[in-house]
């Protein structure tokens, strides 16, 4: 089935460690996005990429890094510089033409202890 | 993209129609209205979108006023599984490929 897959669903890390969240899509979408969601809050944009080998910072990029080496993949690294990394992370993709509705993965819940 | 305003929360009895309003008074002519919903601890799910005509699909109906300054998402026979946060988003086609701007949405509680 076509879709967008995030892994793992739950992730625990010690403070000070970098951690990479996976996002893969087989929808042939050019654009991919990473959002962060805190309890009771809306989604905030971390990074987005409209095409392979290109990406832009969103509203809360500090402490995060991304790469887009393949169309299908857009991994997010949460670095030790991120002050409050514990959150729910959501990846999405969309086409760059037409009405471009976004498709979301099921999310990764990261807990840093 | 134009700003939207939605009520913070709403209740609906199971089996009744749920009517979720959205105000987008500054919408411009080339901007579409999109609706998404997010069930607790899951990723948001696309529901429907429209420009100026009313739209219907297997999930919901979207009614857009003639002046396009507001819209209503209708779930015709709400079930307990429709309990979720519903987001109304306005976006121009020229911004396809740019991230959707999610606000706080409306938290819909469907009760037995």
Interface residues (C-beta under 8 A of the other chain):
Chain A: X6 X30 X31 X33 X35 X41 X42 X43 X45 X48 X50 X58 X88 X90 X92 X94 X95 X96 X97 X98 X99 X100 X101 X102 X103 X104 X105 X106 X107 X109
Chain B: X32 X34 X36 X41 X42 X43 X44 X45 X46 X49 X87 X93 X96 X97 X98 X99 X100 X101 X102 X103 X104 X105
